[in-house]
Amino acid sequence: MKMLFRNASVLVREDDGYNVLQGACLAVDGEYISYVGFDEPDEDWDVVRDMSGKMLMPGLVNAHGHSAMTLVRGAGSGLPLERWLNEAIFPVEAKMTVDDIVVGTAWACMEMLASGTTQIADMYDYPFAAALTYAKIGIKANLARVGLCFDKEIEPGDWPRTAECINFINVLDGKADINPEAMRELPETAETMALPAELKAAVASGRVKADFSLHSEYLTTDKFVKAISEANSVMHKRVNIHVSETEKEHMECILRRSKTPMEYFADMGILDQPVYAAHCVWVTDRDLKIMAEKGVTLVHNPTSNLKLGNGHARIPEAIAAGVNVALGTDGCASNNNLNMFEEMHLAALVAKGAEKDPTALTDAQILDMATVNGARALGRTDTGILKAGFKADIIAIDMTAPHMLPALDPVALLIYSAQGSDVCMTMVDGKVLYEDGEFFTIDREKTEKDLLEASARLFG
């Protein structure tokens, strides 16, 4: 389909930052942006849209989340991380079924689409079920089966989670059949042992990708980490990890190993492949140097970090060290929402307040963190910018709301004034998935009914 947006404000990335083209045109041809500029192309269009009062900007990238945790939104509020996990989260997650993951992920997709997120890195269990859900709905997703191992005596080959992590990647890459453990996530594959057509298409197009996960240094063992490292030395996949989220975690690792969690992962070979590391609140200057040298992305989760009382990551120092920095919401239990506009706002304020310097982070750096830097972290080099030849991952912002006028600095408005609820359209790969309160690939009523029933069972 060929679509033309006219009379729009268009946010474009330039060498010296961002600029807004007022009264401009943006054209979409199939999955790609074909034109951005002031002169309306003389072509035959399937759809022409007037975007007066709207700003078009790149879709937001949530580089760290646990989507199905919409089911435990706000659980354990007020507890520190270790108690939060062991008392409020793990007991409920142990009762979750495949169907729970499907509905929790779908509900997360609704929230993300309605607030402008077009891509997410999702670390959770039952990734086949989540992958199929994303494929049907249309959001881009990097998925990883959460990598956990608590038994120090067990051999990696005897620990099913190792095989499950590897099998998930190999199946999506077309290199293996689904193992028996994963079959229950996709019951329709029982006879064919093949991925559903919708998921195969999403993988082929690059919308759905499979990554490795190591939850953290403190919830894995040396044998498990080494097994994943050795497998990935051949498979060359991205790795999704939590690093130095709390001072306790960070210091206990140093006491155990005489090295920081980041140094540990480097020594174990994990950082030899592309890594995106969530939190990194307590990383040292040496850790930042390692991250820059190894190309590790720091995924900043300001709301979650502050809500759990863990502190805040040193983002200006990370950027100065040459580290790619992205943004994420974390899960709904520690946030409690998936609103990336809120993360941009808080990331800017925390850095400026902590440094006592209003120039600590520029508007361009914040917008990069929420768009192109996140896309880069997830291995997507064809999105995150509104430019001809890039994927049409586009959101429209209503610029007529009272809190958006007067638009003296429209770029700054996106960080300091805009709300997730100002998003009036979300497009992924040239397909409109959400507009003005309507979801085109999700049955809202059924999803809400299923979500509430699942929540009642899990917490009843």
C-alpha positions as CSV (number, residue, x, y, z in Angstrom):
1,M,0.0,0.0,0.0
2,K,1.2,3.5,-0.8
3,M,0.2,6.1,1.8
4,L,0.9,9.9,1.9
5,F,0.8,11.9,5.1
6,R,0.5,15.6,4.3
7,N,0.5,18.8,6.3
8,A,2.4,17.1,9.1
9,S,5.0,18.2,11.6
10,V,7.8,15.6,11.0
11,L,10.6,14.9,13.5
12,V,13.8,14.3,11.6
13,R,17.3,13.4,12.8
14,E,20.1,15.7,11.6
15,D,23.8,15.8,12.3
16,D,23.4,18.4,15.1
17,G,20.3,16.9,16.7
18,Y,16.6,16.9,15.9
19,N,14.5,19.2,13.8
20,V,10.8,19.5,13.1
21,L,9.7,20.0,9.5
22,Q,6.5,22.0,9.7
23,G,3.8,21.4,7.1
24,A,5.8,18.5,5.5
25,C,4.9,15.3,3.7
26,L,5.9,11.8,4.5
27,A,5.2,8.9,2.1
28,V,5.1,5.2,2.9
29,D,5.4,2.5,0.2
30,G,4.8,-1.0,1.6
31,E,6.9,-1.5,4.7
32,Y,9.2,1.5,4.1
33,I,9.3,5.3,4.2
34,S,9.8,6.4,0.6
35,Y,9.9,10.2,1.0
36,V,10.2,12.9,3.7
37,G,10.1,16.6,2.6
38,F,8.0,19.6,1.7
39,D,7.2,18.9,-1.9
40,E,4.3,16.5,-2.3
41,P,5.3,13.7,-4.6
42,D,3.3,13.4,-7.8
43,E,2.2,9.8,-7.5
44,D,-0.9,7.6,-7.3
45,W,-1.6,7.0,-3.6
46,D,-3.9,4.3,-2.1
47,V,-4.4,6.5,1.0
48,V,-3.9,10.2,1.6
49,R,-4.1,11.5,5.1
50,D,-4.2,15.1,6.4
51,M,-2.1,15.4,9.5
52,S,-2.7,19.0,10.5
53,G,-2.1,19.4,14.2
54,K,-0.1,16.1,14.4
55,M,3.6,15.4,14.7
56,L,5.1,12.2,13.1
57,M,8.0,10.8,14.9
58,P,9.8,7.4,15.0
59,G,8.1,4.7,17.0
60,L,9.6,4.2,20.5
61,V,11.8,1.3,21.4
62,N,11.4,-0.4,24.8
63,A,14.8,-2.1,25.1
64,H,14.0,-3.9,28.3
65,G,10.7,-5.4,29.4
66,H,8.8,-8.4,30.7
67,S,5.5,-8.0,28.9
68,A,3.4,-10.7,30.5
69,M,4.1,-9.0,33.9
70,T,1.0,-6.9,33.1
71,L,-0.6,-9.8,35.1
72,V,1.3,-8.7,38.2
73,R,1.1,-5.0,37.7
74,G,2.2,-3.3,40.9
75,A,2.6,-6.5,43.0
76,G,4.9,-6.1,45.9
77,S,5.1,-2.3,45.8
78,G,7.3,-1.0,48.5
79,L,9.6,-4.1,48.8
80,P,13.3,-4.1,47.9
81,L,14.4,-6.1,44.9
82,E,15.3,-9.4,46.7
83,R,12.1,-9.6,48.7
84,W,10.1,-8.3,45.8
85,L,11.2,-11.2,43.7
86,N,11.0,-13.9,46.3
87,E,7.8,-12.8,48.1
88,A,5.7,-11.1,45.5
89,I,6.8,-12.2,42.0
90,F,8.3,-15.7,41.9
91,P,5.4,-17.4,43.7
92,V,2.8,-16.0,41.3
93,E,5.0,-16.6,38.2
94,A,5.2,-20.3,39.3
95,K,1.4,-20.6,38.7
96,M,1.4,-18.9,35.3
97,T,0.3,-21.0,32.3
98,V,0.9,-20.6,28.6
99,D,-2.5,-19.0,28.2
100,D,-1.5,-16.5,30.9
101,I,1.6,-15.5,29.0
102,V,-0.5,-15.0,25.8
103,V,-3.1,-12.7,27.4
104,G,-0.5,-10.8,29.5
105,T,1.6,-10.2,26.4
106,A,-1.4,-9.1,24.4
107,W,-2.5,-6.7,27.1
108,A,1.0,-5.3,27.2
109,C,0.9,-4.8,23.4
110,M,-2.3,-2.8,23.8
111,E,-0.7,-0.5,26.3
112,M,2.5,-0.1,24.2
113,L,0.7,0.6,20.9
114,A,-1.6,3.2,22.6
115,S,1.5,5.0,23.9
116,G,3.7,4.8,20.9
117,T,6.0,1.8,21.4
118,T,6.7,-0.2,18.2
119,Q,9.6,-2.5,19.4
120,I,10.4,-4.3,22.6
121,A,13.0,-6.6,24.0
122,D,11.0,-9.1,26.1
123,M,12.7,-11.5,28.5
124,Y,10.2,-14.1,30.0
125,D,9.1,-17.7,30.1
126,Y,7.1,-19.4,27.3
127,P,8.7,-17.3,24.6
128,F,7.1,-19.3,21.7
129,A,3.7,-18.3,23.0
130,A,4.8,-14.7,23.3
131,A,6.5,-14.8,19.9
132,L,3.3,-16.0,18.2
133,T,1.3,-13.3,20.1
134,Y,3.7,-10.5,18.8
135,A,3.5,-12.0,15.3
136,K,-0.3,-11.8,15.3
137,I,-0.4,-8.3,16.7
138,G,2.4,-6.8,14.6
139,I,4.8,-5.3,17.2
140,K,8.5,-5.9,16.6
141,A,10.0,-8.0,19.4
142,N,13.3,-9.5,20.4
143,L,12.4,-12.4,22.7
144,A,14.5,-14.5,25.1
145,R,13.6,-17.4,27.3
146,V,14.7,-16.1,30.7
147,G,18.0,-17.8,31.7
148,L,18.0,-19.0,35.3
149,C,19.8,-21.7,37.1
150,F,19.9,-22.1,40.9
151,D,21.6,-25.5,41.4
152,K,25.4,-25.3,41.4
153,E,25.8,-29.0,41.2
154,I,23.8,-29.7,38.1
155,E,25.5,-30.2,34.8
156,P,24.3,-27.8,32.0
157,G,23.3,-30.7,29.8
158,D,21.0,-32.0,32.5
159,W,19.4,-28.6,33.1
160,P,16.5,-28.3,30.7
161,R,16.6,-24.5,30.7
162,T,19.9,-24.6,28.8
163,A,18.4,-26.8,26.0
164,E,15.2,-24.7,26.0
165,C,17.1,-21.4,25.5
166,I,19.1,-22.9,22.6
167,N,16.1,-24.7,21.1
168,F,14.0,-21.5,21.0
169,I,16.7,-19.7,19.0
170,N,17.3,-22.6,16.7
171,V,13.6,-23.2,16.0
172,L,13.0,-19.6,15.1
173,D,16.1,-19.6,12.9
174,G,14.8,-22.7,11.1
175,K,17.6,-25.0,12.3
176,A,15.7,-27.3,14.6
177,D,12.3,-28.8,15.5
178,I,10.5,-27.7,18.6
179,N,11.5,-29.8,21.6
180,P,8.8,-31.6,23.6
181,E,9.0,-29.0,26.4
182,A,8.1,-26.2,24.1
183,M,5.4,-28.1,22.2
184,R,2.8,-27.1,24.8
185,E,3.4,-23.5,24.0
186,L,2.3,-24.0,20.4
187,P,-0.2,-26.9,20.5
188,E,-1.1,-26.4,16.9
189,T,2.4,-27.7,16.0
190,A,1.8,-31.1,17.5
191,E,1.2,-32.8,14.2
192,T,3.4,-30.8,11.9
193,M,6.3,-29.9,14.2
194,A,6.5,-26.6,12.3
195,L,6.0,-23.0,13.4
196,P,2.6,-21.4,12.6
197,A,2.6,-19.5,9.4
198,E,2.1,-16.1,11.1
199,L,5.2,-16.7,13.3
200,K,7.3,-17.9,10.3
201,A,6.4,-14.8,8.4
202,A,7.2,-12.5,11.3
203,V,10.6,-14.2,11.7
204,A,11.3,-14.0,8.0
205,S,10.6,-10.3,7.9
206,G,12.7,-9.6,10.9
207,R,9.8,-8.4,13.1
208,V,10.4,-11.2,15.6
209,K,13.9,-12.2,16.7
210,A,15.2,-14.7,19.1
211,D,18.0,-13.8,21.6
212,F,19.7,-15.5,24.5
213,S,19.1,-14.4,28.1
214,L,21.0,-14.6,31.3
215,H,18.9,-13.2,34.0
216,S,21.8,-12.0,36.1
217,E,25.0,-13.1,37.8
218,Y,23.2,-13.8,41.1
219,L,20.4,-16.0,39.6
220,T,22.7,-18.2,37.5
221,T,25.7,-20.5,38.0
222,D,29.2,-20.6,36.5
223,K,28.3,-23.8,34.6
224,F,25.1,-22.4,33.2
225,V,26.8,-19.1,32.1
226,K,29.6,-21.0,30.5
227,A,27.2,-23.3,28.7
228,I,25.4,-20.3,27.2
229,S,28.7,-18.6,26.3
230,E,30.0,-21.7,24.5
231,A,26.8,-22.1,22.6
232,N,26.7,-18.5,21.6
233,S,30.3,-18.6,20.4
234,V,28.9,-20.6,17.5
235,M,25.4,-19.1,17.3
236,H,26.3,-15.4,17.5
237,K,23.1,-14.1,19.0
238,R,22.3,-11.1,21.1
239,V,22.2,-11.6,24.9
240,N,19.7,-9.9,27.2
241,I,20.9,-9.6,30.8
242,H,20.4,-7.7,34.1
243,V,23.6,-6.2,35.5
244,S,24.4,-4.4,38.8
245,E,20.8,-3.4,39.4
246,T,21.3,-3.1,43.2
247,E,24.2,-2.2,45.4
248,K,23.7,-5.5,47.3
249,E,23.9,-7.6,44.1
250,H,26.9,-5.6,42.9
251,M,28.9,-5.8,46.1
252,E,28.1,-9.5,46.8
253,C,29.4,-10.4,43.4
254,I,32.7,-8.6,44.2
255,L,32.9,-10.4,47.6
256,R,32.3,-13.8,45.9
257,R,34.5,-13.3,42.8
258,S,36.7,-10.3,43.4
259,K,35.2,-8.8,40.3
260,T,32.1,-6.9,39.3
261,P,29.2,-8.6,37.5
262,M,30.2,-6.9,34.3
263,E,33.8,-8.1,34.7
264,Y,32.5,-11.5,35.4
265,F,30.4,-11.7,32.3
266,A,33.4,-10.4,30.3
267,D,35.7,-13.1,31.7
268,M,33.0,-15.8,30.9
269,G,32.9,-14.7,27.3
270,I,29.3,-13.5,27.3
271,L,30.3,-10.0,26.1
272,D,32.1,-11.4,23.1
273,Q,28.7,-11.3,21.4
274,P,26.3,-8.3,21.3
275,V,24.8,-7.7,24.7
276,Y,22.2,-5.3,25.9
277,A,22.4,-5.0,29.7
278,A,19.5,-3.6,31.8
279,H,19.8,-1.3,34.8
280,C,23.6,-1.0,35.3
281,V,23.0,1.3,38.3
282,W,26.1,0.4,40.1
283,V,28.6,-0.2,37.3
284,T,32.1,1.2,37.8
285,D,34.2,3.4,35.6
286,R,36.1,0.2,34.6
287,D,32.7,-1.5,33.8
288,L,31.8,1.4,31.5
289,K,35.1,1.1,29.7
290,I,34.5,-2.6,29.2
291,M,31.0,-1.9,27.9
292,A,32.3,0.7,25.4
293,E,35.1,-1.7,24.2
294,K,32.8,-4.6,23.9
295,G,29.8,-2.7,22.4
296,V,27.5,-3.5,25.3
297,T,24.3,-1.4,25.3
298,L,23.3,0.1,28.7
299,V,19.5,-0.1,28.9
300,H,18.4,2.6,31.4
301,N,15.2,1.9,33.4
302,P,14.7,5.0,35.5
303,T,11.2,4.4,36.8
304,S,11.9,0.8,37.9
305,N,15.3,1.7,39.4
306,L,13.8,4.5,41.5
307,K,10.7,2.6,42.5
308,L,12.7,-0.3,43.9
309,G,15.0,2.1,45.6
310,N,18.1,1.0,43.7
311,G,19.4,4.4,42.7
312,H,20.0,5.8,39.2
313,A,22.4,4.8,36.4
314,R,25.2,7.3,35.6
315,I,23.9,8.0,32.1
316,P,26.0,11.1,31.2
317,E,29.2,9.2,32.3
318,A,28.2,6.2,30.2
319,I,27.6,8.3,27.1
320,A,30.9,10.2,27.7
321,A,32.6,6.7,27.9
322,G,31.2,5.8,24.5
323,V,28.5,3.4,25.6
324,N,25.3,3.1,23.6
325,V,22.4,3.9,25.9
326,A,18.8,2.9,25.3
327,L,15.7,3.1,27.4
328,G,13.3,0.5,28.9
329,T,10.3,0.3,31.2
330,D,11.2,-3.0,32.9
331,G,8.0,-5.0,33.9
332,C,4.8,-3.6,35.1
333,A,5.3,-4.9,38.6
334,S,8.2,-2.5,39.1
335,N,7.1,0.4,37.1
336,N,3.9,0.1,36.9
337,N,3.3,1.0,33.3
338,L,4.9,0.7,29.8
339,N,4.9,4.4,29.0
340,M,8.1,5.3,27.2
341,F,7.3,9.0,27.2
342,E,7.4,8.8,31.0
343,E,10.8,7.1,30.8
344,M,12.2,9.8,28.6
345,H,10.9,12.5,30.9
346,L,12.3,10.8,34.0
347,A,15.6,10.0,32.4
348,A,16.1,13.6,31.6
349,L,15.1,14.9,35.0
350,V,17.1,12.4,37.0
351,A,20.3,13.1,35.1
352,K,20.0,16.8,35.3
353,G,19.1,16.7,39.0
354,A,21.8,14.3,40.0
355,E,24.5,16.2,38.1
356,K,23.0,19.6,39.2
357,D,23.4,20.5,35.5
358,P,20.5,21.3,33.1
359,T,22.8,20.4,30.2
360,A,23.7,16.9,31.6
361,L,21.7,15.3,28.8
362,T,20.5,17.0,25.6
363,D,17.1,16.5,24.1
364,A,18.7,14.7,21.2
365,Q,20.4,12.2,23.5
366,I,17.2,11.5,25.2
367,L,15.3,11.0,22.0
368,D,18.1,8.8,20.6
369,M,17.9,6.6,23.7
370,A,14.2,6.0,23.1
371,T,14.5,5.4,19.4
372,V,17.5,4.8,17.2
373,N,19.8,3.7,20.1
374,G,17.3,1.1,21.2
375,A,16.8,-0.2,17.7
376,R,20.6,-0.5,17.3
377,A,20.8,-2.5,20.6
378,L,18.2,-4.9,19.2
379,G,20.1,-5.4,15.9
380,R,17.7,-3.3,13.8
381,T,19.6,-0.8,11.7
382,D,16.7,0.1,9.4
383,T,14.4,1.8,11.9
384,G,14.4,4.4,14.6
385,I,14.7,7.4,12.2
386,L,12.1,8.9,9.8
387,K,14.1,8.8,6.6
388,A,13.5,7.4,3.1
389,G,14.6,3.8,3.0
390,F,13.9,3.1,6.6
391,K,11.1,1.0,7.9
392,A,7.8,2.8,8.4
393,D,7.7,2.5,12.2
394,I,5.9,5.7,12.9
395,I,3.7,7.3,15.6
396,A,1.6,10.4,15.4
397,I,1.3,12.8,18.4
398,D,-1.6,15.1,18.9
399,M,0.0,18.5,19.2
400,T,-3.3,20.3,20.0
401,A,-3.8,19.2,23.6
402,P,-3.6,22.1,26.2
403,H,-0.3,20.9,27.6
404,M,1.3,20.9,24.1
405,L,0.6,24.5,23.2
406,P,2.2,26.9,22.5
407,A,4.8,24.7,20.7
408,L,7.8,27.1,21.2
409,D,10.2,24.1,21.2
410,P,8.4,21.1,19.7
411,V,11.4,18.8,20.2
412,A,11.5,19.6,24.0
413,L,7.7,19.1,24.2
414,L,8.2,15.4,23.3
415,I,10.3,14.9,26.4
416,Y,8.8,17.3,29.0
417,S,5.2,17.7,28.0
418,A,4.0,14.8,25.9
419,Q,2.1,12.0,27.5
420,G,1.6,8.4,26.2
421,S,-2.1,9.3,25.8
422,D,-1.2,11.9,23.2
423,V,-0.3,9.2,20.7
424,C,-3.1,9.0,18.1
425,M,-1.6,6.5,15.7
426,T,0.9,3.8,15.8
427,M,2.3,2.1,12.6
428,V,4.7,-0.8,12.3
429,D,6.3,-1.8,9.0
430,G,3.8,0.4,7.2
431,K,0.7,-1.1,8.8
432,V,-1.4,1.0,11.2
433,L,-2.0,-1.1,14.3
434,Y,-3.6,1.5,16.5
435,E,-5.5,4.7,15.9
436,D,-7.6,7.0,18.0
437,G,-8.4,4.3,20.6
438,E,-9.0,1.5,18.2
439,F,-6.8,-1.6,18.0
440,F,-6.8,-3.3,14.6
441,T,-5.1,-6.5,15.5
442,I,-6.3,-7.1,19.1
443,D,-9.7,-8.0,20.4
444,R,-9.8,-5.6,23.3
445,E,-13.0,-7.0,25.0
446,K,-11.8,-10.6,24.9
447,T,-8.3,-9.7,26.0
448,E,-9.6,-7.7,29.0
449,K,-11.9,-10.5,30.0
450,D,-9.1,-13.1,29.8
451,L,-6.7,-10.8,31.7
452,L,-9.0,-10.2,34.6
453,E,-9.9,-13.9,34.8
454,A,-6.2,-14.9,34.9
455,S,-5.4,-12.2,37.5
456,A,-8.3,-13.5,39.7
457,R,-7.0,-17.0,39.5
458,L,-3.3,-16.1,40.1
459,F,-4.0,-13.9,43.1
460,G,-7.1,-15.7,44.4
